[in-house]
């Protein structure tokens, strides 16, 4: 009888074990994940992530990081151990390559299975990889998003569609998994796991769409096609298509060309016809930073992913006219002036989980204060300076989430109205409604912009321009503010004295140089807020 009870107990325990769900263990999976470095003979270097697949001497990664040049070297880095690798199989349509290592590192653990079922909407997935080629491996927690059709072409800017239509590496009709978030540069080739630790796909991306990045997941069932592929060499067309994946090149960081003068003027404080009052390309290449810059703020972790000039952001964008609206905004405030807008440089920070991007003038530091704000700090930007750049995040309650689902424009425009009321607790502000707009990024992600100023307020020493952006991702919303409080009598007199100032000229007085520097900062402040947005934008919106 006792033995029977023991047997039943053991069977029950076995049943419990067999039905319990596994969970992801990054420590175990790290033994299957490697860093991939591609050294090219023309001085460029690409970095990515890879993983050991089926056998200890097989490594899978993204094809686009390789180079058809025979003298290129592929190095697999694991801890402090490095191994040369050669191409074994290639699957261009899915941007996958299978590498072979002659002397596998002891301790490598091949992944031997994958899950072919598509993850459900809002399912948690985990990417394991090396951001920007960093030595330290890290995870990125993301959510499976919804898109229809869920194919690569849906998310590519026009310049990429045109190029990949010719090279077909990857194929623009490739079925993918859309992420409600964004992989960081260096995560191309990274293994993507579900919440139970099963391999469901391979990370890919590294393209740019203005300030945003473009990334996706290649379904893991393409691994079978990769093994069976008859292609054993890198296609020559890869040289063209790989040029699109700029964020996986660690020494292709662009630096704005040297300026040949200063920049900007002012005519009338703000074009009165715009106001509606409420009551009361040439670049050089330098090495990118080897260590990622990041800042934690409430539920966000913003990581610096790139530095780009306005011209470069415009060139890579699917909506270049949208980016250049900030020039129209600036000229509506300061008049018909000449600034070298194209070379203004910005640092782009991205939160991988939400895919939210914030933009700040290059070289600016981000920090959090005791009041719960994320602030930008530089010689020109600070809380006691004329110029401020600040961010404030708020969680959405259940009612607000429902309002966004029903009518996002009404909700966000109501938030802009609330911002105007908050400003008028301290003064008399107007909103310039020609600059109120709503941008849609897909997946119920939106950004609303508004412009406010208090030029009609009497008896104050300084007037202020306040440009605000409100971004929502369904769970929270982030407000960005550009505050320009330099408008005192002396400053406005200088602007009126120089109505046609061309800051590109060399022959400027010291007073004009000072004014141009101030206007350059004013523009970079407006552009920083204007460029707030999300990665992986639906390009048919």
JONOR-V763795 format. One record per residue. N is the residue number from 1. RES is the residue in three letters. PHI is phi in whole degrees, 0 to 359 (* if undefined). PSI is psi in radians with two decimals (999 if undefined). NEAR is the number of other ideal C-beta (glycine too) atoms within 10 Angstrom. Layout:
# JONOR-V763795
n,res,phi,psi,near
N,RES,PHI,PSI,NEAR
N,RES,PHI,PSI,NEAR
This chain:
# JONOR-V763795
n,res,phi,psi,near
1,UNK,*,-0.79,5
2,UNK,298,-0.75,6
3,UNK,297,-0.60,7
4,UNK,294,-0.74,8
5,UNK,298,-0.74,9
6,UNK,298,-0.74,10
7,UNK,297,-0.78,10
8,UNK,298,-0.74,10
9,UNK,300,-0.76,10
10,UNK,296,-0.69,10
11,UNK,296,-0.72,10
12,UNK,297,-0.74,10
13,UNK,298,-0.72,10
14,UNK,297,-0.71,10
15,UNK,297,-0.69,10
16,UNK,295,-0.71,9
17,UNK,295,-0.75,8
18,UNK,291,-0.48,7
19,UNK,266,-0.20,7
20,UNK,288,2.56,8
21,UNK,275,2.44,7
22,UNK,285,2.86,10
23,UNK,227,2.77,8
24,UNK,287,2.41,18
25,UNK,232,1.67,10
26,UNK,302,-0.53,14
27,UNK,297,-0.75,6
28,UNK,291,-0.79,10
29,UNK,292,-0.40,20
30,UNK,295,-0.39,16
31,UNK,286,-0.12,15
32,UNK,250,-0.01,19
33,UNK,246,2.37,24
34,UNK,226,2.83,32
35,UNK,264,2.41,24
36,UNK,246,2.18,31
37,UNK,240,2.26,19
38,UNK,242,1.99,21
39,UNK,262,2.16,14
40,UNK,252,2.58,17
41,UNK,294,-0.35,11
42,UNK,269,0.31,8
43,UNK,95,-0.20,8
44,UNK,276,2.62,16
45,UNK,228,2.36,19
46,UNK,246,2.59,27
47,UNK,229,2.57,26
48,UNK,203,-3.03,29
49,UNK,242,2.69,29
50,UNK,216,3.06,31
51,UNK,215,2.66,25
52,UNK,282,2.21,25
53,UNK,234,2.13,24
54,UNK,68,-0.83,14
55,UNK,231,2.63,13
56,UNK,300,-0.36,16
57,UNK,258,0.19,18
58,UNK,249,2.29,22
59,UNK,233,2.26,29
60,UNK,257,2.38,27
61,UNK,208,-3.06,30
62,UNK,280,2.30,29
63,UNK,296,-0.59,28
64,UNK,294,-0.28,28
65,UNK,279,-0.22,27
66,UNK,277,3.12,22
67,UNK,219,2.37,21
68,UNK,290,-0.20,14
69,UNK,298,2.15,12
70,UNK,301,-0.46,8
71,UNK,276,-0.04,9
72,UNK,294,2.58,16
73,UNK,243,2.36,15
74,UNK,251,2.11,23
75,UNK,243,2.23,16
76,UNK,262,2.13,22
77,UNK,247,2.19,18
78,UNK,222,1.88,21
79,UNK,66,-2.17,12
80,UNK,255,0.17,6
81,UNK,256,2.33,13
82,UNK,238,2.52,14
83,UNK,222,2.38,19
84,UNK,286,2.55,12
85,UNK,229,2.71,24
86,UNK,233,2.77,11
87,UNK,287,2.28,17
88,UNK,250,-0.81,17
89,UNK,216,2.65,20
90,UNK,226,2.41,22
91,UNK,232,1.46,23
92,UNK,303,-0.71,21
93,UNK,298,-0.47,17
94,UNK,254,0.09,26
95,UNK,58,0.79,30
96,UNK,237,2.57,25
97,UNK,222,2.46,29
98,UNK,254,2.07,23
99,UNK,259,2.69,24
100,UNK,238,2.32,14
101,UNK,249,2.30,22
102,UNK,285,-0.55,9
103,UNK,233,1.50,10
104,UNK,302,2.56,18
105,UNK,285,2.36,18
106,UNK,296,2.25,7
107,UNK,109,-0.27,10
108,UNK,297,2.31,22
109,UNK,242,1.88,14
110,UNK,295,2.46,16
111,UNK,278,2.30,21
112,UNK,242,-0.08,11
113,UNK,220,2.76,10
114,UNK,221,2.83,19
115,UNK,256,2.16,17
116,UNK,272,-0.25,12
117,UNK,289,2.39,11
118,UNK,293,2.33,15
119,UNK,300,2.57,21
120,UNK,288,2.76,9
121,UNK,303,2.30,13
122,UNK,73,0.17,11
123,UNK,291,2.49,15
124,UNK,282,2.34,13
125,UNK,229,2.72,23
126,UNK,233,2.25,19
127,UNK,256,2.42,26
128,UNK,239,2.08,22
129,UNK,192,-2.88,29
130,UNK,236,1.84,26
131,UNK,291,2.19,24
132,UNK,53,0.53,23
133,UNK,75,0.30,22
134,UNK,300,2.66,17
135,UNK,290,-0.54,11
136,UNK,272,2.29,9
137,UNK,282,2.58,19
138,UNK,211,2.81,18
139,UNK,260,2.72,16
140,UNK,229,2.08,23
141,UNK,270,2.19,14
142,UNK,226,2.99,25
143,UNK,239,2.50,18
144,UNK,287,2.17,22
145,UNK,265,-3.10,22
146,UNK,242,2.30,13
147,UNK,209,2.55,19
148,UNK,214,2.08,8
149,UNK,286,2.61,12
150,UNK,265,1.19,16
151,UNK,234,2.78,17
152,UNK,301,-0.73,24
153,UNK,304,-0.51,17
154,UNK,302,-0.47,19
155,UNK,244,0.04,28
156,UNK,268,2.42,23
157,UNK,292,2.77,22
158,UNK,305,-0.68,13
159,UNK,297,-0.59,16
160,UNK,285,-0.69,23
161,UNK,300,-0.75,15
162,UNK,297,-0.79,11
163,UNK,292,-0.85,17
164,UNK,288,-0.37,24
165,UNK,296,-0.51,13
166,UNK,275,-0.81,10
167,UNK,277,-0.49,20
168,UNK,56,0.59,15
169,UNK,217,1.60,23
170,UNK,280,2.90,24
171,UNK,285,2.36,17
172,UNK,290,-0.31,18
173,UNK,267,0.18,13
174,UNK,298,2.18,19
175,UNK,294,2.34,15
176,UNK,227,3.05,22
177,UNK,255,2.17,23
178,UNK,276,2.31,24
179,UNK,260,2.34,29
180,UNK,271,1.26,24
181,UNK,159,-2.88,26
182,UNK,211,2.29,28
183,UNK,289,2.60,31
184,UNK,272,2.73,29
185,UNK,306,2.39,31
186,UNK,99,-0.20,28
187,UNK,269,0.10,30
188,UNK,297,2.30,30
189,UNK,88,-0.04,32
190,UNK,288,2.46,33
191,UNK,290,2.42,26
192,UNK,245,2.19,29
193,UNK,244,2.66,25
194,UNK,275,-3.08,20
195,UNK,293,-0.26,15
196,UNK,262,0.05,11
197,UNK,86,0.19,17
198,UNK,274,2.42,18
199,UNK,291,2.16,20
200,UNK,242,-0.20,24
201,UNK,181,-3.11,28
202,UNK,235,2.24,32
203,UNK,294,2.55,30
204,UNK,207,2.74,31
205,UNK,146,-2.64,27
206,UNK,105,0.06,26
207,UNK,276,2.85,23
208,UNK,241,2.54,27
209,UNK,225,1.41,23
210,UNK,68,-2.31,25
211,UNK,287,-0.30,28
212,UNK,274,2.88,28
213,UNK,248,2.81,27
214,UNK,237,2.13,26
215,UNK,216,2.79,30
216,UNK,202,3.12,27
217,UNK,240,2.26,23
218,UNK,275,2.12,26
219,UNK,305,2.45,22
220,UNK,294,-0.32,24
221,UNK,294,-0.23,16
222,UNK,289,-0.22,21
223,UNK,296,-0.62,24
224,UNK,296,-0.73,12
225,UNK,293,-0.59,13
226,UNK,296,-0.81,22
227,UNK,298,-0.66,15
228,UNK,274,-0.06,9
229,UNK,298,2.52,19
230,UNK,271,-0.16,6
231,UNK,280,2.16,15
232,UNK,239,0.03,11
233,UNK,230,2.75,10
234,UNK,285,2.22,21
235,UNK,294,2.52,16
236,UNK,298,-0.54,9
237,UNK,295,-0.25,16
238,UNK,298,-0.51,21
239,UNK,301,-0.64,13
240,UNK,286,-0.90,14
241,UNK,293,-0.59,21
242,UNK,292,-0.35,27
243,UNK,294,-0.32,12
244,UNK,286,-0.47,20
245,UNK,270,1.14,24
246,UNK,293,-0.48,19
247,UNK,282,-0.14,25
248,UNK,263,0.13,28
249,UNK,254,1.96,22
250,UNK,282,-0.25,20
251,UNK,243,0.46,14
252,UNK,250,0.43,19
253,UNK,289,2.21,18
254,UNK,274,2.44,18
255,UNK,243,2.34,15
256,UNK,298,2.55,21
257,UNK,295,2.76,15
258,UNK,294,2.38,8
259,UNK,280,2.57,13
260,UNK,250,0.88,10
261,UNK,143,-2.88,15
262,UNK,247,-2.84,24
263,UNK,209,2.30,26
264,UNK,108,2.75,29
265,UNK,222,-2.71,25
266,UNK,193,2.39,25
267,UNK,226,1.85,17
268,UNK,71,2.37,15
269,UNK,296,-0.92,19
270,UNK,218,2.45,18
271,UNK,306,1.96,15
272,UNK,295,-0.39,10
273,UNK,291,-0.35,7
274,UNK,275,-0.51,14
275,UNK,285,2.45,19
276,UNK,233,1.91,10
277,UNK,281,2.39,11
278,UNK,260,2.61,15
279,UNK,297,2.97,6
280,UNK,11,999,8
281,UNK,*,-0.31,10
282,UNK,274,2.24,10
283,UNK,227,2.66,16
284,UNK,247,2.86,9
285,UNK,243,2.30,13
286,UNK,229,2.76,11
287,UNK,298,2.47,10
288,UNK,284,2.84,22
289,UNK,295,2.34,11
290,UNK,283,-0.43,10
291,UNK,247,2.18,11
292,UNK,298,2.44,18
293,UNK,264,2.26,14
294,UNK,218,2.75,15
295,UNK,216,2.31,16
296,UNK,267,2.31,11
297,UNK,215,1.93,21
298,UNK,49,-2.12,15
299,UNK,274,0.06,14
300,UNK,254,2.60,22
301,UNK,233,1.81,17
302,UNK,270,2.22,22
303,UNK,241,2.30,21
304,UNK,291,2.16,22
305,UNK,248,-0.36,27
306,UNK,189,2.85,23
307,UNK,237,2.21,19
308,UNK,219,2.62,28
309,UNK,280,2.85,23
310,UNK,299,-0.64,25
311,UNK,296,-0.70,23
312,UNK,291,-0.68,22
313,UNK,297,-0.74,26
314,UNK,297,-0.76,20
315,UNK,296,-0.62,17
316,UNK,270,-0.09,23
317,UNK,275,2.52,22
318,UNK,285,-0.27,21
319,UNK,228,1.18,18
320,UNK,299,-0.60,15
321,UNK,294,-0.52,9
322,UNK,293,-0.72,16
323,UNK,295,-0.73,21
324,UNK,282,-0.05,18
325,UNK,300,-0.43,14
326,UNK,293,-0.48,22
327,UNK,292,-0.74,18
328,UNK,299,-0.76,12
329,UNK,301,-0.84,22
330,UNK,299,-0.77,23
331,UNK,289,-0.47,19
332,UNK,292,-0.50,18
333,UNK,276,-0.79,27
334,UNK,252,-0.04,24
335,UNK,91,-2.98,21
336,UNK,277,1.56,11
337,UNK,243,2.94,24
338,UNK,245,1.92,17
339,UNK,238,2.60,24
340,UNK,278,1.28,22
341,UNK,301,-0.68,21
342,UNK,300,-0.57,18
343,UNK,267,0.00,20
344,UNK,298,2.26,24
345,UNK,251,2.55,18
346,UNK,222,2.56,24
347,UNK,264,2.32,21
348,UNK,251,2.18,24
349,UNK,249,2.45,24
350,UNK,231,2.42,29
351,UNK,263,2.01,24
352,UNK,295,-0.69,27
353,UNK,295,-0.81,19
354,UNK,266,-0.27,25
355,UNK,74,0.27,27
356,UNK,277,2.34,28
357,UNK,246,2.33,23
358,UNK,241,2.64,28
359,UNK,233,2.36,24
360,UNK,225,2.72,27
361,UNK,304,2.42,22
362,UNK,301,2.44,17
363,UNK,87,-0.02,11
364,UNK,277,2.51,19
365,UNK,262,2.46,13
366,UNK,255,2.40,20
367,UNK,208,2.84,11
368,UNK,253,2.53,14
369,UNK,253,3.13,10
370,UNK,289,-0.28,5
371,UNK,268,0.09,9
372,UNK,86,0.37,11
373,UNK,254,2.57,17
374,UNK,263,2.15,23
375,UNK,238,2.66,20
376,UNK,259,2.44,24
377,UNK,225,2.29,16
378,UNK,203,-2.99,17
379,UNK,297,-0.53,9
380,UNK,262,-0.39,20
381,UNK,247,2.16,24
382,UNK,190,2.97,14
383,UNK,292,-0.43,12
384,UNK,256,0.12,5
385,UNK,268,3.00,15
386,UNK,293,-0.51,19
387,UNK,249,2.36,20
388,UNK,225,2.55,22
389,UNK,226,2.02,26
390,UNK,222,2.67,18
391,UNK,230,2.53,24
392,UNK,218,2.15,17
393,UNK,259,2.54,17
394,UNK,221,2.49,15
395,UNK,281,2.62,11
396,UNK,266,2.32,17
397,UNK,276,3.07,9
398,UNK,301,-0.74,7
399,UNK,295,-0.74,8
400,UNK,296,-0.68,18
401,UNK,299,-0.71,16
402,UNK,295,-0.69,12
403,UNK,296,-0.69,16
404,UNK,295,-0.74,21
405,UNK,297,-0.65,11
406,UNK,280,-0.74,9
407,UNK,200,1.53,12
408,UNK,297,-0.67,18
409,UNK,298,-0.81,13
410,UNK,299,-0.75,12
411,UNK,297,-0.88,21
412,UNK,290,-0.64,24
413,UNK,292,-0.54,17
414,UNK,296,-0.65,14
415,UNK,294,-0.64,19
416,UNK,295,-0.67,22
417,UNK,297,-0.72,13
418,UNK,298,-0.69,11
419,UNK,297,-0.72,20
420,UNK,299,-0.74,17
421,UNK,297,-0.70,12
422,UNK,297,-0.73,10
423,UNK,298,-0.66,20
424,UNK,281,-0.07,17
425,UNK,289,-0.36,8
426,UNK,250,-0.23,10
427,UNK,190,-2.73,14
428,UNK,237,1.76,16
429,UNK,249,2.57,25
430,UNK,250,2.71,21
431,UNK,251,2.42,22
432,UNK,259,1.58,22
433,UNK,289,-0.23,14
434,UNK,298,-0.33,15
435,UNK,254,0.17,18
436,UNK,277,2.21,15
437,UNK,209,2.81,16
438,UNK,234,2.20,15
439,UNK,251,2.36,19
440,UNK,251,2.34,15
441,UNK,247,0.00,20
442,UNK,91,2.70,20
443,UNK,66,0.55,22
444,UNK,57,0.71,16
445,UNK,248,2.26,25
446,UNK,221,2.72,23
447,UNK,225,2.24,23
448,UNK,246,2.47,24
449,UNK,237,2.59,23
450,UNK,208,2.61,22
451,UNK,239,2.30,25
452,UNK,225,2.69,21
453,UNK,200,2.78,23
454,UNK,240,0.71,20
455,UNK,293,-0.32,17
456,UNK,265,0.09,13
457,UNK,280,2.21,15
458,UNK,277,2.84,5
459,UNK,58,0.75,4
460,UNK,230,2.63,12
461,UNK,281,-0.56,8
462,UNK,226,2.45,14
463,UNK,259,2.88,22
464,UNK,224,2.46,21
465,UNK,253,2.30,24
466,UNK,232,1.97,21
467,UNK,249,2.21,26
468,UNK,234,2.55,22
469,UNK,230,2.34,24
470,UNK,237,2.04,25
471,UNK,247,2.35,26
472,UNK,234,2.49,26
473,UNK,238,0.43,24
474,UNK,86,-0.55,18
475,UNK,256,-0.52,12
476,UNK,208,3.03,17
477,UNK,220,2.55,23
478,UNK,242,2.21,24
479,UNK,256,2.24,21
480,UNK,246,2.37,25
481,UNK,232,2.29,20
482,UNK,255,2.10,24
483,UNK,243,2.10,20
484,UNK,244,1.85,21
485,UNK,249,0.52,16
486,UNK,269,0.06,19
487,UNK,276,1.26,22
488,UNK,263,-3.13,13
489,UNK,299,-0.72,10
490,UNK,295,-0.77,9
491,UNK,296,-0.78,16
492,UNK,290,-0.51,17
493,UNK,294,-0.71,10
494,UNK,298,-0.71,17
495,UNK,296,-0.72,23
496,UNK,290,-0.52,14
497,UNK,287,-0.33,13
498,UNK,233,1.07,23
499,UNK,292,-0.39,13
500,UNK,239,0.57,10
501,UNK,297,2.25,27
502,UNK,251,1.79,18
503,UNK,283,-0.02,23
504,UNK,277,-0.22,16
505,UNK,286,2.67,14
506,UNK,273,-0.60,7
507,UNK,276,1.29,7
508,UNK,243,2.57,19
509,UNK,286,2.90,9
510,UNK,297,-0.62,7
511,UNK,294,-0.70,11
512,UNK,292,-0.66,20
513,UNK,299,-0.77,14
514,UNK,298,-0.73,13
515,UNK,295,-0.73,25
516,UNK,297,-0.71,26
517,UNK,298,-0.71,15
518,UNK,296,-0.75,22
519,UNK,290,-0.57,25
520,UNK,298,-0.75,21
521,UNK,295,-0.72,22
522,UNK,300,-0.72,23
523,UNK,293,-0.78,26
524,UNK,297,-0.54,27
525,UNK,292,-0.85,25
526,UNK,299,-0.75,21
527,UNK,295,-0.64,25
528,UNK,301,-0.80,26
529,UNK,288,-0.70,26
530,UNK,299,-0.55,26
531,UNK,271,0.06,26
532,UNK,301,2.33,22
533,UNK,184,-2.93,25
534,UNK,240,2.62,29
535,UNK,281,2.96,28
536,UNK,54,0.87,27
537,UNK,287,2.46,25
538,UNK,290,2.07,18
539,UNK,273,0.08,18
540,UNK,258,0.17,10
541,UNK,278,999,10
